[in-house]
Amino acid sequence: MDTWDAIRSRRNVRSYADLSIPDDQLDRILEAGRRAPSSKNWQPWDFVLVNDRQQLAALSKVWRYARHVAGSAATIALVAAVQPEQGQEILQYDQGQATMSMMLAAADLGIGTGHSAVGDQALARRVLGLPEDRTCTYLMALGYPADRPLAPVQRPDRRPFDEVVHRGRW
Ligand SMILES: Cc1cc2nc3c(=O)[nH]c(=O)nc-3n(C[C@H](O)[C@H](O)[C@H](O)COP(=O)(O)O)c2cc1C
């Protein structure tokens, strides 16, 4: 898939085919995250790759809208320091960039992704074995879509282009 098609094809996928993802493809997705830009290149992230079925089932209980994690082929847990050097706002921005890079790398391979927030932090830390000074910020479930293969979304559910885009001045 070329980049433009990957951008247009990415959508939240929450239901996955019963197929595993080859290790080299998972590594490519993780490498896309590692290469993401960040403020002063501080790289405020670690990624925990989970593909054990029982661990995925446990992780899916960290948030009411994390149920899709249980059926994913693998899930990447994004991890950050509890007390980040540059503050939470920049941390969230930079982790968002890493997330999107990984999602596009996945879409390029025909792999669907589904975000999840983390509500029960204690449970997430237990399942992932995180040290005291680390927190799980988000989960990104991965898997080949159960419904239909990824393809450019023709009518995305988005605000109109001319409402969003301002040229020169507001
Ligand atoms: C910061 C953030 C948090 C999200 N949290 C969840 C979540 O907890 N569970 C979920 O199913 N989807 C979650 N989503 C997915 C959004 O609902 C989804 O991206 C949005 O509705 C747009 O749909 P699309 O990704 O298919 O374009 C989250 C997305 C973002 C960016």
The ligand as a Gaussian input file, in Angstrom:
#p B3LYP/6-31G(d) Opt

LIG

0 1
 C       -6.941000       9.266000      22.385000
 C       -7.874000       8.209000      21.849000
 C       -8.488000       7.331000      22.720000
 C       -9.345000       6.328000      22.241000
 N       -9.874000       5.432000      23.119000
 C      -10.611000       4.412000      22.650000
 C      -11.089000       3.397000      23.538000
 O      -10.834000       3.418000      24.745000
 N      -11.803000       2.371000      23.024000
 C      -12.110000       2.327000      21.693000
 O      -12.771000       1.362000      21.284000
 N      -11.693000       3.286000      20.813000
 C      -10.938000       4.326000      21.268000
 N      -10.487000       5.288000      20.395000
 C      -10.849000       5.226000      18.962000
 C      -11.740000       6.386000      18.503000
 O      -13.040000       6.215000      19.016000
 C      -11.727000       6.423000      16.969000
 O      -10.424000       6.650000      16.517000
 C      -12.641000       7.528000      16.420000
 O      -13.982000       7.237000      16.711000
 C      -12.507000       7.730000      14.914000
 O      -12.768000       6.529000      14.224000
 P      -11.693000       5.925000      13.203000
 O      -10.422000       5.655000      14.006000
 O      -12.305000       4.661000      12.684000
 O      -11.427000       6.928000      12.144000
 C       -9.628000       6.255000      20.858000
 C       -8.977000       7.154000      19.985000
 C       -8.109000       8.094000      20.458000
 C       -7.380000       9.002000      19.479000

